[in-house]
Amino acid sequence: MRFLRFIAFAALISSALVGSMQAIAQEYPSKPVRIIVPYATGGVTDNSVRAIAEKLGVRLGQQVIVDNRPGAGGNLGTQLAAQAAPDGYTLLLGFDGNFCVSPHTFKSLPFDPIRDFAPVTKLGDATIVLVAHPSLPANTLPELIVLSKKKPGSLSFGSAGTGQTSHVVGELLNFESGIDMLHIPYKGGAPALADLIGGQIPLVMSFIAGAAPFVKQGRAKAIGVASAKRDPAMPDVPTFLEMGSKVEATSWVGILAPAKTPRSILDRLQREIAAVLQDPDVRTRYAALGMNPIGNSPDEFGAQIRADFAKWEPVVKRAKITAD
């Protein structure tokens, strides 16, 4: 008899919890939604969410506030989001470098990118391109590999900084091609490209948006892109895959919520964000940022996060990249 009463009580509690969660989802959102951006204003990551914030607010019926919280390489704002209530009112703009590379370069972090967050959707992918100074006697990846092997250690490549996606893609290219290009870290992609144009460095791994103008002007030449398919911004530039390499990677930004946020809220956010990403104005703004809009499901986004997390760990270890 006691067992039956226990079963009835458990069923009652379960029903109450389900009803409570459904009520929360039905009335969500009933106040402004905040998206924490763990970087300063003005960059590609920041602008990727500002491009959708107003239109997303219209669809949700509540203001969407972009809250920039830079510091500690993106870790400060990410920690704030991880510690927020899982109610859908505090979200995070995640970046693959912060989520899938930094955990391997820092000795310790105040958050776990897999355990502490619930993926909502990937906003977009940014293509990474390897560009060279026009004087470099190599126009394709195979030619670059031959050149590098003739004089081991003679070539160097710049990136936006130690542990950035552009850095680890370059190291992956080293490993997969059997070459040893020296990495030169810069404080951002712009100064790296400036030194490339000035002839101070022969190669740079760059986001396509930053490099495209110089390639069009003939002040740099594109060797190849790291994406799985050619990028519309440089349709004549082949992928590394096309040229016989196994290197394939993009840099992404996406929206995440604190872990344990109700799935119904995650799904609502994903549907509305995906719809906003189809807006012609938003797509134009993303094209200017060098980003391809995505808007995939929480499960698809989560699968990529886990795959990229596993992908970059051996690269970071082999290249001995540390950020502490």
C-alpha positions as CSV (number, residue, x, y, z in Angstrom):
1,M,0.0,0.0,0.0
2,R,2.8,2.4,0.9
3,F,4.5,1.6,-2.5
4,L,1.3,2.5,-4.3
5,R,1.0,5.7,-2.4
6,F,4.6,6.5,-3.3
7,I,4.0,5.9,-7.0
8,A,0.9,8.1,-6.9
9,F,2.8,10.9,-5.1
10,A,5.7,10.6,-7.6
11,A,3.3,10.8,-10.5
12,L,1.7,13.9,-9.0
13,I,5.1,15.6,-8.6
14,S,6.1,14.7,-12.1
15,S,2.8,16.0,-13.5
16,A,3.2,19.3,-11.6
17,L,6.8,19.8,-12.9
18,V,5.7,19.1,-16.4
19,G,2.9,21.6,-16.1
20,S,5.1,24.2,-14.6
21,M,7.7,23.8,-17.4
22,Q,4.9,24.1,-20.0
23,A,3.6,27.2,-18.3
24,I,7.0,28.8,-18.4
25,A,7.4,27.9,-22.1
26,Q,4.0,29.3,-23.0
27,E,4.6,32.7,-21.4
28,Y,8.2,32.9,-22.5
29,P,9.4,35.6,-23.0
30,S,7.7,37.9,-20.7
31,K,10.6,40.3,-20.3
32,P,13.7,41.5,-22.2
33,V,16.2,38.8,-23.3
34,R,19.9,39.5,-22.8
35,I,22.6,38.1,-25.0
36,I,26.1,38.3,-23.4
37,V,28.9,38.9,-25.9
38,P,32.2,38.1,-24.2
39,Y,34.1,40.4,-26.5
40,A,34.3,44.2,-27.2
41,T,32.0,46.0,-29.5
42,G,32.7,46.3,-33.2
43,G,34.2,43.0,-34.1
44,V,32.8,40.3,-36.4
45,T,31.5,38.3,-33.4
46,D,29.8,41.3,-31.9
47,N,28.3,42.4,-35.2
48,S,27.0,38.9,-36.0
49,V,24.5,39.2,-33.1
50,R,23.7,42.9,-33.5
51,A,22.6,42.1,-37.0
52,I,19.8,39.9,-35.7
53,A,19.0,41.4,-32.3
54,E,16.3,43.9,-33.3
55,K,14.5,41.6,-35.7
56,L,14.7,38.8,-33.1
57,G,13.1,41.1,-30.6
58,V,10.2,41.8,-32.9
59,R,9.6,38.1,-33.3
60,L,9.8,37.4,-29.6
61,G,7.7,40.4,-28.7
62,Q,10.4,41.5,-26.2
63,Q,13.6,43.6,-26.5
64,V,16.8,41.7,-27.1
65,I,19.7,43.4,-25.4
66,V,23.3,42.9,-26.5
67,D,25.5,43.0,-23.4
68,N,29.2,43.2,-24.1
69,R,31.3,41.7,-21.3
70,P,34.9,41.5,-22.6
71,G,37.8,40.2,-20.6
72,A,40.1,37.2,-20.1
73,G,40.0,36.2,-23.8
74,G,36.2,35.8,-23.7
75,N,36.2,33.7,-20.6
76,L,34.8,36.4,-18.3
77,G,31.5,36.9,-20.2
78,T,31.3,33.1,-20.8
79,Q,31.5,32.5,-17.1
80,L,28.7,35.0,-16.4
81,A,26.4,33.2,-18.9
82,A,27.2,29.8,-17.4
83,Q,26.2,31.0,-14.0
84,A,23.0,32.7,-15.1
85,A,19.5,31.2,-14.4
86,P,18.4,28.6,-17.0
87,D,15.3,30.5,-17.9
88,G,16.0,31.7,-21.4
89,Y,16.5,35.3,-20.4
90,T,20.3,35.3,-20.4
91,L,22.0,33.8,-23.5
92,L,25.6,33.7,-24.7
93,L,27.2,34.4,-28.1
94,G,29.6,31.6,-28.3
95,F,32.7,31.5,-30.6
96,D,34.5,28.3,-31.6
97,G,37.9,29.6,-30.4
98,N,36.5,30.3,-26.9
99,F,34.5,27.0,-26.8
100,C,36.6,24.5,-28.6
101,V,40.2,25.8,-28.5
102,S,40.6,27.8,-25.3
103,P,39.7,24.8,-23.0
104,H,42.8,23.1,-24.3
105,T,45.1,26.1,-24.1
106,F,44.2,27.2,-20.6
107,K,45.3,25.1,-17.6
108,S,41.9,25.7,-16.0
109,L,38.7,27.5,-16.9
110,P,35.8,28.6,-14.6
111,F,33.3,26.9,-16.9
112,D,32.9,23.7,-18.9
113,P,31.8,24.4,-22.6
114,I,30.1,21.1,-22.9
115,R,28.5,20.6,-19.4
116,D,27.5,24.2,-18.6
117,F,25.7,25.2,-21.8
118,A,22.7,24.1,-23.9
119,P,23.2,24.9,-27.6
120,V,20.5,26.9,-29.3
121,T,21.7,27.4,-32.9
122,K,24.7,28.3,-34.9
123,L,24.4,31.8,-36.3
124,G,27.0,31.4,-39.0
125,D,30.3,30.1,-40.3
126,A,33.3,32.3,-41.2
127,T,35.6,31.0,-43.9
128,I,39.4,31.0,-43.2
129,V,41.7,31.6,-46.1
130,L,45.5,31.3,-46.4
131,V,46.8,34.4,-48.2
132,A,50.3,35.1,-49.4
133,H,52.4,38.1,-50.4
134,P,52.4,38.3,-54.3
135,S,56.2,37.8,-54.3
136,L,55.9,34.3,-52.7
137,P,56.9,31.7,-55.5
138,A,53.9,29.5,-54.8
139,N,50.3,29.9,-56.0
140,T,48.7,26.6,-54.8
141,L,48.9,24.5,-51.7
142,P,51.0,21.7,-53.4
143,E,53.5,24.4,-54.6
144,L,53.6,25.9,-51.0
145,I,54.3,22.4,-49.5
146,V,57.1,21.8,-52.0
147,L,58.6,25.2,-51.3
148,S,58.4,24.7,-47.5
149,K,60.0,21.3,-47.7
150,K,62.9,22.6,-49.8
151,K,63.8,25.0,-47.0
152,P,62.4,23.6,-43.8
153,G,61.5,26.4,-41.3
154,S,62.0,29.2,-43.8
155,L,58.3,30.1,-44.1
156,S,56.2,31.7,-41.5
157,F,52.5,32.5,-41.2
158,G,50.7,35.1,-39.2
159,S,47.4,34.8,-37.3
160,A,45.0,36.8,-35.2
161,G,46.8,35.5,-32.1
162,T,47.9,32.5,-30.1
163,G,45.2,30.0,-29.7
164,Q,42.9,31.7,-32.2
165,T,41.1,29.6,-34.8
166,S,43.4,31.0,-37.6
167,H,46.4,29.8,-35.5
168,V,45.2,26.2,-35.0
169,V,44.1,25.9,-38.6
170,G,47.7,26.8,-39.6
171,E,49.1,24.2,-37.2
172,L,46.7,21.6,-38.5
173,L,48.0,22.4,-42.0
174,N,51.5,21.9,-40.8
175,F,50.8,18.5,-39.4
176,E,48.7,17.2,-42.3
177,S,51.2,18.5,-44.9
178,G,54.4,17.5,-43.1
179,I,55.7,21.0,-43.1
180,D,56.9,23.3,-40.4
181,M,55.8,26.9,-41.0
182,L,56.6,29.1,-38.1
183,H,53.6,30.8,-36.4
184,I,53.8,34.5,-35.8
185,P,51.0,35.7,-33.5
186,Y,49.5,39.2,-33.9
187,K,47.0,41.1,-31.8
188,G,44.2,40.7,-34.4
189,G,43.8,39.8,-38.0
190,A,44.2,43.4,-39.3
191,P,47.8,43.9,-38.1
192,A,48.8,40.5,-39.5
193,L,47.4,41.4,-42.9
194,A,49.1,44.8,-42.7
195,D,52.5,43.1,-42.3
196,L,51.6,40.7,-45.2
197,I,50.9,43.6,-47.5
198,G,54.0,45.4,-46.3
199,G,56.2,42.3,-47.1
200,Q,57.2,41.7,-43.5
201,I,55.6,38.2,-43.5
202,P,54.9,35.8,-46.4
203,L,51.7,34.1,-45.3
204,V,48.6,34.8,-43.1
205,M,45.7,32.7,-42.1
206,S,42.8,35.1,-42.2
207,F,39.1,35.4,-42.1
208,I,38.0,35.9,-45.7
209,A,36.2,39.2,-45.0
210,G,39.5,40.8,-44.0
211,A,41.6,39.3,-46.7
212,A,39.2,39.6,-49.7
213,P,39.8,43.4,-50.4
214,F,43.6,42.9,-50.6
215,V,43.2,39.9,-52.9
216,K,40.9,41.8,-55.2
217,Q,43.4,44.7,-55.3
218,G,46.2,42.3,-56.2
219,R,48.1,43.2,-53.0
220,A,47.8,39.6,-51.8
221,K,47.0,36.2,-53.4
222,A,44.8,33.5,-52.0
223,I,46.4,30.0,-51.7
224,G,43.2,28.2,-50.6
225,V,40.3,28.2,-48.2
226,A,39.9,25.8,-45.3
227,S,36.1,25.4,-45.7
228,A,34.5,22.2,-47.1
229,K,33.2,24.2,-50.1
230,R,34.4,27.2,-52.0
231,D,33.3,30.5,-50.5
232,P,31.0,32.8,-52.5
233,A,33.3,35.7,-51.6
234,M,36.2,34.0,-53.5
235,P,34.6,31.5,-55.8
236,D,37.8,31.0,-57.9
237,V,39.8,30.0,-54.8
238,P,40.0,26.2,-54.3
239,T,39.5,24.5,-50.9
240,F,42.4,22.7,-49.3
241,L,40.4,19.5,-49.8
242,E,40.3,20.1,-53.5
243,M,44.1,20.4,-53.5
244,G,44.6,17.0,-51.8
245,S,44.8,18.1,-48.2
246,K,42.7,16.7,-45.3
247,V,42.4,20.1,-43.6
248,E,38.8,21.3,-43.3
249,A,37.6,23.8,-40.7
250,T,35.6,27.0,-40.3
251,S,35.2,29.4,-37.5
252,W,31.6,29.8,-36.1
253,V,29.5,31.9,-33.8
254,G,26.3,30.7,-32.2
255,I,23.8,31.2,-29.5
256,L,23.8,29.1,-26.3
257,A,21.9,29.1,-23.1
258,P,22.8,28.0,-19.6
259,A,22.5,24.2,-19.0
260,K,19.1,22.9,-17.9
261,T,17.2,25.6,-19.9
262,P,13.9,24.0,-20.9
263,R,14.1,22.4,-24.3
264,S,10.8,24.1,-25.3
265,I,12.5,27.5,-24.8
266,L,15.6,26.4,-26.8
267,D,13.4,25.2,-29.6
268,R,11.4,28.5,-29.6
269,L,14.6,30.5,-29.8
270,Q,16.0,28.4,-32.5
271,R,12.9,28.7,-34.7
272,E,12.9,32.5,-34.3
273,I,16.6,33.0,-34.9
274,A,16.5,30.7,-37.9
275,A,13.7,32.8,-39.4
276,V,15.6,36.0,-38.8
277,L,18.7,34.6,-40.5
278,Q,16.6,34.2,-43.7
279,D,15.8,37.9,-43.7
280,P,17.4,39.6,-46.8
281,D,18.8,42.5,-44.8
282,V,20.4,40.1,-42.3
283,R,21.9,38.0,-45.0
284,T,23.3,41.1,-46.6
285,R,24.9,42.1,-43.4
286,Y,26.3,38.7,-42.8
287,A,27.8,38.7,-46.3
288,A,29.6,41.9,-45.4
289,L,31.0,40.2,-42.3
290,G,32.2,37.3,-44.4
291,M,29.8,34.9,-42.7
292,N,27.4,32.3,-44.1
293,P,24.2,32.2,-42.0
294,I,23.2,28.8,-40.7
295,G,20.4,28.5,-38.0
296,N,20.6,24.8,-37.4
297,S,18.9,22.8,-34.6
298,P,20.2,22.6,-31.0
299,D,21.2,19.0,-31.6
300,E,23.1,19.7,-34.8
301,F,24.9,22.6,-33.2
302,G,25.7,20.6,-30.1
303,A,27.2,17.8,-32.2
304,Q,29.5,20.3,-33.9
305,I,30.7,21.8,-30.7
306,R,31.6,18.3,-29.3
307,A,33.3,17.4,-32.6
308,D,35.3,20.6,-32.8
309,F,36.3,20.3,-29.1
310,A,37.7,16.8,-29.8
311,K,39.3,17.9,-33.1
312,W,41.4,20.7,-31.7
313,E,42.7,19.0,-28.6
314,P,45.5,17.0,-30.3
315,V,46.4,19.9,-32.5
316,V,46.9,22.2,-29.4
317,K,48.9,19.5,-27.7
318,R,51.2,18.7,-30.7
319,A,51.8,22.4,-31.3
320,K,52.3,23.0,-27.5
321,I,49.9,26.0,-27.5
322,T,49.3,27.6,-24.1
323,A,47.5,30.7,-23.2
324,D,48.2,30.9,-19.5
